[in-house]
Structure formats: structure tokens, C-alpha cells
């Protein structure tokens, strides 16, 4: 297991930023003991209508960057002035594009009384096409060339989305000369980079990336008409991306900034305590993962719901990543709220959540109702849909239905990574992470029931703290 090698000069503080799917979180840690000194978070509410209808999923980049600026500005100034490194992670699979040239960048750096403000030039950036984007359906994916990688290409992956644009919106694609994740864009902006840089964690999540050679499948992509010039430069996760171009909310100019890390990898880094721990995270989506000892990737994609992504220090993590997590539960809550509106009542979502959680925790909510909650499909089964069966008049109470939904969500995750996989890896306990799990007692009970392992919540942190810890692994 990776041991945390922390940079330990006196009074050193690292800033961690997590650019998530629904929110931005930031924190400052003390490098001596990883203790959390300050933190702040904000929902981005950045979703915008898709240009292709229900199948697309887009977010406004300027809204996300504004949330980052706001969150950092809310941290104590006396700590920001002592920040000596910045680590940034975020949603991994999505892609955004921008136009940079020597005369004009995709952002403005505005001097505001000894502290700069970064403004996005909307006309020079695209939307962020997120990991939830479904424009690349199975029939489209079947037309793409096979990757030289141990990881399959799925809808929502950066290279798949770019392939779709090549074939359906080539004129739009020609407006840009850079592409990367939202995390890599933020770093390019803070460092004022002409071209983006990307670590292998994000590159592997895009598809058409060979983890063994640490390089893009350039020959395969070029033959298929893919614009390889737009791909970011690859660097090892142990390197820095650049230095802060100017003072930012009190953080000193020249502060080193790490490469953009994967949010799952950072969540694991901040949470794992022993080599025999697995981590289960339920937030927007749901994942269960552990550090895989002595894993060596094959040359071609493997048809499995368990995938192996680059971690830190040349290790890999085994991940079962479900597209259906807290978002599926939120879809149910929104449905209930909509029904009440149609009946002439207005009930806040917070009240709906409060009531259904309370009802489902009652032991009388146990039932034989079976819900398969895969309304968003899965990467290994993109045509999957949700279903309900074994319905009768005795199991239609709201608490029973929600409890069955929670059980179905965990049943789905367990089907992707059964307990036997954890047993073979000698996992002895599961560490919980994510607000969707920590606030839901029913989900916690289902985790323990299915995996027959203790579920604990440690003093670990979230992805933002993991990003700060990750940048501490960089050796100067």
C-alpha cells in the first residue's frame, strides 16, 4: 500500500481543491499531521441545456470557475498566505475545449489590489461535457477503433465525446485547439499555460491511453481521423504542472501546482488507513475500490465491471464504478416532489429527504419489493434500464419503497464487485465515504449485509483533502 510521504517543513500548509460534478470543495491541511485547518464548499448549479436533448449532459465552465474562486476566497487569509503547494482533483471523464494562442488566452487575469482574479472568456471555451453525457450510444461506440489499452471506451469519456464531435460537429471542433478535463483547464488558467498538461489518472479515464507506455494511442487515433493535436501533454503524477502566475486570494505568486488528479484516487488517498481497507463512496455516483497489489495491465480491454485505474507511485486501484448512486436516489426524490406539485402542493426537497430517510430506517419498512435502480445504465451495460417487480398492496408504503430502492442500489454495486473479490484481495473492512452514504443509515446497513464486513467511517477526508495530500507526494 502507498505510504503517505509528506512534505514537512515547519508551518507548511497545502491547499486542496475538488471540482466535483455538483459542487466545489476546498480545504487547507497542515502538512505535519494532515489535520484539516479550514474548508469550504459550494454547489455549482452549473448544468445547462444540452444541444442534443436528453442524451447530453453539459455544464457551464464559467459558473464552475466562479464557484472555485468563491470557495478559495472564503478560506482564512492568514492560512492562504502560508500555502506552499496547491493540489487539484475533479470529475475525471468529462471534456471541455478552449482556444489559446500567443496573442489571446481563454481567460483574463485581472489585477485586483495585489490579488488577481481569473475570468473565463466565454466565447473562447466550450461547455464541459460531463461523464454523465450519453451521446455516444452503443451503436456509435461500436464504430470506434479498438483501443490499445486495458480499459474500455465508454460514453462520457473524453476521447469518445471528441470522436462524436469529429463526426457530428466538425465545424465547432475547429474553433478550439486545446482539450482537457475541467481540472486541467483550471490548472492551465492558474499557471497561465499555453497548452494543458494531464496526468495518467485523467488520461486513462478518457480512453485510448496506454498505461504501460504512458502515452496516447496516437497511431490508432490518427488513422480514425481523430484530432490528436488537441490532446494534452502527459506527465507523471509525481510532477508539477506549473506555478501560480500571480497572487491569488493571498496565495503567493509562484506557488507550485500539481497535475490534475482523479477525484476517486484522491478520495481513496485521504481515506485508506491500512492495506486491507476497501473504500465505498456514494455521492453523485457510487464506487467501491481498493489498492490492487502487483497489478500489471494487459494490452487490450478486458470485459469486466471491475476496472483498474492508475493510482499514485505506479500503483493501481481496482474500481467498480456505478453510474447510479446518489443521483438515482435524487431522481426518486425529484419525482415525489413533482407528484406533489401536480397534486397542488409544494414540498421542499429537504423535507422529502427528511421524511423518506426517517420512514426507511424503521424496521417495519423491510419488504420483498425489488427495485433495480439502473435508470442511467452502466458502462459495462449501457442498455440497462430501471425496473420494479414483486409489487403487491402490502409493500407500497413510502418507507418500504425507498428502502427497496436503497437495497437495489447496493445490490447493483455488489453485482459489479462481489464480496468474493474483496475476500480474494484480503480486505478486512470497508471504509465509508461520501455524503450519500454517511447520511443514509439504510445504505450503511445494506453495505454490511451484502459484503459481510464491518463498515467504518474514519477520520479521513474527502477528495479535496486527498488532492492536498497528493501534491505532498511530489518530491522537489
BAZA-406347 format. One line per field, with one value per residue (C-alpha): residue in three letters; x, z negated, y negated. Coordinates in steps of 0.001 Angstrom, whole numbers, plus 500000, padded with zeros to 6 digits. Example, Ala and Ser with C-alpha at 12.3 -4.5 7.8 and 13.67 -1.06 7.14 Angstrom:
<atoms>
r = (ALA_SER)
x = (512300_513670)
z = (492200_492860)
y = (504500_501060)
</atoms>
This chain:
<atoms>
r = (UNK_UNK_UNK_UNK_UNK_UNK_UNK_UNK_UNK_UNK_UNK_UNK_UNK_UNK_UNK_UNK_UNK_UNK_UNK_UNK_UNK_UNK_UNK_UNK_UNK_UNK_UNK_UNK_UNK_UNK_UNK_UNK_UNK_UNK_UNK_UNK_UNK_UNK_UNK_UNK_UNK_UNK_UNK_UNK_UNK_UNK_UNK_UNK_UNK_UNK_UNK_UNK_UNK_UNK_UNK_UNK_UNK_UNK_UNK_UNK_UNK_UNK_UNK_UNK_UNK_UNK_UNK_UNK_UNK_UNK_UNK_UNK_UNK_UNK_UNK_UNK_UNK_UNK_UNK_UNK_UNK_UNK_UNK_UNK_UNK_UNK_UNK_UNK_UNK_UNK_UNK_UNK_UNK_UNK_UNK_UNK_UNK_UNK_UNK_UNK_UNK_UNK_UNK_UNK_UNK_UNK_UNK_UNK_UNK_UNK_UNK_UNK_UNK_UNK_UNK_UNK_UNK_UNK_UNK_UNK_UNK_UNK_UNK_UNK_UNK_UNK_UNK_UNK_UNK_UNK_UNK_UNK_UNK_UNK_UNK_UNK_UNK_UNK_UNK_UNK_UNK_UNK_UNK_UNK_UNK_UNK_UNK_UNK_UNK_UNK_UNK_UNK_UNK_UNK_UNK_UNK_UNK_UNK_UNK_UNK_UNK_UNK_UNK_UNK_UNK_UNK_UNK_UNK_UNK_UNK_UNK_UNK_UNK_UNK_UNK_UNK_UNK_UNK_UNK_UNK_UNK_UNK_UNK_UNK_UNK_UNK_UNK_UNK_UNK_UNK_UNK_UNK_UNK_UNK_UNK_UNK_UNK_UNK_UNK_UNK_UNK_UNK_UNK_UNK_UNK_UNK_UNK_UNK_UNK_UNK_UNK_UNK_UNK_UNK_UNK_UNK_UNK_UNK_UNK_UNK_UNK_UNK_UNK_UNK_UNK_UNK_UNK_UNK_UNK_UNK_UNK_UNK_UNK_UNK_UNK_UNK_UNK_UNK_UNK_UNK_UNK_UNK_UNK_UNK_UNK_UNK_UNK_UNK_UNK_UNK_UNK_UNK_UNK_UNK_UNK_UNK_UNK_UNK_UNK_UNK_UNK_UNK_UNK_UNK_UNK_UNK_UNK_UNK_UNK_UNK_UNK_UNK_UNK_UNK_UNK_UNK_UNK_UNK_UNK_UNK_UNK_UNK_UNK_UNK_UNK_UNK_UNK_UNK_UNK_UNK_UNK_UNK_UNK_UNK_UNK_UNK_UNK_UNK_UNK_UNK_UNK_UNK_UNK_UNK_UNK_UNK_UNK_UNK_UNK_UNK_UNK_UNK_UNK_UNK_UNK_UNK_UNK_UNK_UNK_UNK_UNK_UNK_UNK_UNK_UNK_UNK_UNK_UNK_UNK_UNK_UNK_UNK_UNK_UNK_UNK_UNK_UNK_UNK_UNK_UNK_UNK_UNK_UNK_UNK_UNK_UNK_UNK_UNK_UNK_UNK_UNK_UNK_UNK_UNK_UNK_UNK_UNK_UNK_UNK_UNK_UNK_UNK_UNK_UNK_UNK_UNK_UNK_UNK_UNK_UNK_UNK_UNK_UNK_UNK_UNK_UNK_UNK_UNK_UNK_UNK_UNK_UNK_UNK_UNK_UNK_UNK_UNK_UNK_UNK_UNK_UNK_UNK_UNK_UNK_UNK_UNK_UNK_UNK_UNK_UNK_UNK_UNK_UNK_UNK_UNK_UNK_UNK_UNK_UNK_UNK_UNK_UNK_UNK_UNK_UNK_UNK_UNK_UNK_UNK_UNK_UNK_UNK_UNK_UNK_UNK_UNK_UNK_UNK_UNK_UNK_UNK_UNK_UNK_UNK_UNK_UNK_UNK_UNK_UNK_UNK_UNK_UNK_UNK_UNK_UNK_UNK_UNK_UNK_UNK_UNK_UNK_UNK_UNK_UNK_UNK_UNK_UNK_UNK_UNK_UNK_UNK_UNK_UNK_UNK_UNK_UNK_UNK_UNK_UNK_UNK_UNK_UNK_UNK_UNK_UNK_UNK)
x = (500000_501096_502551_501938_505265_504502_506485_507092_508711_507592_504291_503579_500043_498719_495517_493294_490535_487929_485956_483093_480062_477648_479874_483295_485097_488320_490426_493767_495749_498711_501484_502762_499813_497327_494986_492245_492767_489912_487412_484554_482165_479552_477038_477845_474364_476227_474094_472921_470571_472261_472499_471329_468423_468022_471080_473568_474904_476663_477864_478827_482572_482460_479944_482263_485322_483343_482497_486195_487128_484396_485329_489028_488236_486236_489279_491193_493587_496311_496349_496136_499239_501122_500006_503117_501516_498169_496618_493548_491310_487898_485477_487681_485978_484472_485952_485931_487624_489167_491143_494541_497018_500068_498054_494984_494256_490896_490946_491633_494000_492739_494839_492702_494764_497664_495436_494409_491019_490670_487789_486803_486297_483048_483493_486783_485624_483102_480768_482015_480649_480479_480919_477110_476827_475170_475553_477868_475328_476355_475839_478160_480776_480777_482075_485156_488531_489661_491950_495427_494654_493396_490439_487319_485973_482521_480122_481105_484805_486741_488014_484599_482933_485612_485090_481372_482203_484534_481638_478693_480037_483375_482965_482539_485602_487717_487121_489374_492975_493000_491003_491212_489209_487772_490525_493263_491672_491664_495343_496217_494481_496154_499574_498834_499834_499675_498802_497207_499059_497401_498417_497850_494888_492753_494200_493221_489675_489451_490123_492760_495535_498146_499051_502049_503763_502110_501048_498040_497170_498321_498595_495169_493557_495194_494075_490497_490565_490852_492417_495416_496817_494127_495199_497055_500697_501083_503160_503656_501515_504688_505425_504060_502008_503426_503442_500744_501078_500254_498966_495518_493339_496565_498288_501812_502775_504951_503301_503783_500597_500338_498779_495029_494261_491261_488646_488301_492049_492126_489149_490965_494237_492561_490515_492565_494352_495606_496359_493361_490839_488402_486620_482981_481875_478313_477826_476542_477609_478807_482139_483833_487598_490818_494531_495495_498861_501211_498719_500086_497660_497120_497379_493692_490401_489003_485242_484648_482699_485851_488435_491952_492942_496322_496796_499897_503521_502942_500170_496628_493256_490523_487251_483655_482163_478395_476729_473809_474395_473039_471790_469326_468033_467788_465782_463297_463044_462503_459766_457993_458329_456927_453975_453126_453292_450930_448560_448630_451141_454673_457096_460801_463213_464854_461542_461074_464553_463973_460705_461774_465005_463062_460437_463005_465025_462027_462355_458752_459983_461565_459743_460022_459732_462602_463889_466661_467641_469865_467932_471223_472548_476077_479304_479557_475808_474832_471394_470416_467269_465468_462685_460403_458985_457148_454677_451654_449386_451469_454762_453759_454370_456833_459330_459221_459708_462671_464290_463931_465499_468495_468849_468689_471399_473768_472719_473769_477155_477690_476924_479761_482262_481018_482279_484390_486593_487265_487907_490475_492191_492263_490095_489024_486847_485127_485670_482689_482940_480583_477583_475150_476382_477229_473714_471812_471630_469743_472566_475056_473101_472920_476695_477342_474646_475954_479689_479660_482407_482442_481703_483575_483846_487394_488944_489941_488737_487202_488681_489718_491831_493179_494253_496210_497806_498583_500556_502534_503832_505754_509473_511367)
z = (500000_500679_497619_497303_497710_496503_497064_493520_493318_490330_490703_494148_495493_498680_500456_501875_504438_505665_508744_508442_510577_508402_506060_505440_502178_500925_497826_496253_494444_492128_493600_490216_489394_492294_489960_491591_490825_492880_495528_497622_500254_502701_505029_508547_510138_513440_515611_518883_521574_523922_527646_528371_525954_523083_524052_523426_520181_520167_517564_517785_517266_516074_513350_512097_512088_510212_507552_507231_506786_504201_502169_502045_501101_498082_496534_493817_495366_492798_493899_497617_497299_495946_498649_500271_502698_504437_505294_507537_508457_510025_512212_514443_517652_518933_521582_522355_525159_525472_527845_526791_528959_528157_528532_526570_523908_522927_519659_518317_515420_513771_511133_508139_505474_505167_505780_509241_510406_513167_515568_518239_521748_522628_526350_526233_524243_524836_522272_520086_521483_518311_517560_517480_521173_523128_526706_527535_527581_528093_531851_532102_529815_531983_534906_532997_533352_530602_528117_527241_523550_520802_520328_522479_524037_522835_523352_521318_521830_523259_526404_527158_526923_529158_531707_531679_532387_535236_536927_535961_535204_537036_537547_533809_533062_535400_533177_530459_530132_526542_524780_521256_518098_516150_513575_516188_517525_514037_513655_517106_516115_512713_514253_517457_519622_523402_523634_520979_519190_517843_515535_516339_513943_516045_519341_518535_517844_521350_523282_525946_523397_522887_519195_519880_522183_520530_523916_526139_528915_531462_534470_533874_533374_536403_538704_537486_538228_534607_533986_531952_531879_529359_526760_523625_522870_520448_517276_514319_511257_509237_511243_511004_513737_513175_510777_509772_512201_509629_506093_505805_502802_500825_502010_503021_506664_507824_505580_507187_508513_509052_512033_512059_510166_510309_507628_506902_506421_504083_502085_501611_500681_497933_496586_496586_493350_493939_496977_496054_496378_499227_499755_500704_501863_502570_503699_507180_508422_506439_506314_504329_504646_503127_503904_506120_505215_508072_510861_514406_517114_520240_523747_524636_522908_520514_520394_516676_514376_512224_513823_512819_512948_512218_508626_507124_507086_510022_508260_509472_507773_508545_509078_509581_510611_510919_512778_510370_506886_505085_508466_508636_505155_506099_509200_506946_504632_507564_508841_505467_505373_508888_507989_505009_507238_509723_506825_505894_503029_502722_500600_500427_501394_497981_496352_498737_497904_494177_494297_496527_494580_491315_492754_494309_491080_489358_489287_490478_493808_494703_497656_500567_503164_505688_507414_509998_509991_513087_514752_516008_517417_516644_518624_518842_519655_521397_522394_518810_517508_514195_513171_510265_509581_506956_506381_504168_501930_498850_499996_501491_498412_498997_496447_497986_501498_500557_498563_501550_503726_501381_501298_505099_505411_503241_504912_508225_506867_505267_508589_510106_507338_505298_501801_503186_504976_501656_499936_502584_502068_498303_497483_493810_493561_495678_495068_495933_497784_499464_498163_499845_497562_494357_494107_495003_492331_494657_497213_494422_493268_496820_497277_494192_495130_498654_498020_494575_493481_490910_492267_490557_491021_490215_489591_493246_495565_498941_502397_501639_498722_500878_503514_500871_499710_503301_504016_500853_502584_505110_504389_505092)
y = (500000_496427_494751_491041_489266_485787_482635_481447_478029_476016_474174_475555_475622_477193_476196_478933_478299_480803_479746_482228_482959_480982_478985_477486_478215_476682_477201_476350_479052_478816_480943_482109_484357_483958_482088_480045_476354_474886_475917_474565_475900_474693_476327_475172_475467_475359_477672_476135_477493_479940_479294_482853_483136_485635_487717_484937_483538_480177_477701_474044_473621_470012_470943_473697_471414_468745_471343_472225_468568_468048_471118_470234_466626_467868_469561_467657_465151_465858_469504_468760_466599_469640_472092_473576_476065_476494_479859_480083_483013_483386_485296_487407_488499_485255_482962_479257_477344_473909_471710_470424_468574_466410_463206_464245_466854_468317_466372_462902_462323_459155_457412_456539_454794_457264_460314_461444_462617_465213_464576_467107_465722_467461_467013_468970_472008_474757_476226_479060_482331_484417_488111_488346_487442_490265_489022_491943_494767_498424_498246_495243_496798_499934_497840_496630_498367_500730_499047_500246_500131_502388_500009_499924_496726_495664_492801_489746_490492_487546_489268_490791_487365_485849_488642_487780_484138_485101_486866_484676_481160_480817_477064_476500_478597_476456_473422_474863_476036_477374_480086_481473_482079_479152_479753_479462_476263_474729_475590_474201_470970_470658_471369_469393_472365_472184_475896_478146_480935_484093_486926_490592_490818_488479_489702_493297_492108_490603_493807_494524_494222_496938_497033_499289_496789_493758_492406_491785_494271_491693_494038_495593_492186_490571_493393_492871_489131_488017_484550_485725_482164_481257_483853_482668_483394_486325_486048_488347_487646_487057_483892_480375_478732_475274_472350_469881_466973_464291_463875_465484_464620_464182_467369_466294_465943_468833_471452_474919_476549_480303_482009_482617_485831_488124_487482_491212_491598_488611_489885_493190_491476_489446_492358_495570_496396_499959_502181_504334_501482_501028_497712_497332_493911_492876_489304_488414_491845_494883_496683_499391_499617_500913_500673_503618_505085_506048_505336_505329_504122_506237_504792_504975_504081_506670_507205_506748_504448_504154_501863_500894_497246_495623_494537_492925_494131_496507_498423_499200_499236_501744_499877_500895_497568_497421_494578_494979_493621_490605_489364_492272_491510_487821_488755_490570_487559_485199_487497_487356_483590_483290_485509_483296_480220_481846_482538_478864_478867_477549_479590_478635_481411_481161_482133_485038_486338_485929_487878_490770_491316_491454_493831_496176_496553_498141_501941_502139_500742_504091_505622_508035_505282_505462_502327_502328_498626_498534_495719_494272_497552_498743_498504_502285_502488_499219_500509_501324_499659_499498_501865_502743_506176_508202_505386_506046_503989_504737_503187_499837_497688_494843_496161_499658_498318_496123_498914_501245_498533_498263_502041_502156_499539_501603_504867_503324_502214_505636_507331_505296_506121_509117_509828_512699_510131_508395_511716_512662_509290_509955_506931_506964_503854_501219_497524_495337_492044_489600_487694_490075_492879_491034_489556_492719_495415_497765_497738_498403_501457_502802_502453_504574_507101_507683_507652_509259_506871_504079_500600_497771_494030_492933_489547_489487_486809_486229_485723_482125_483285_486108_483569_481655_484925_485915_482770_483539_486691_484595_484643_481444)
</atoms>
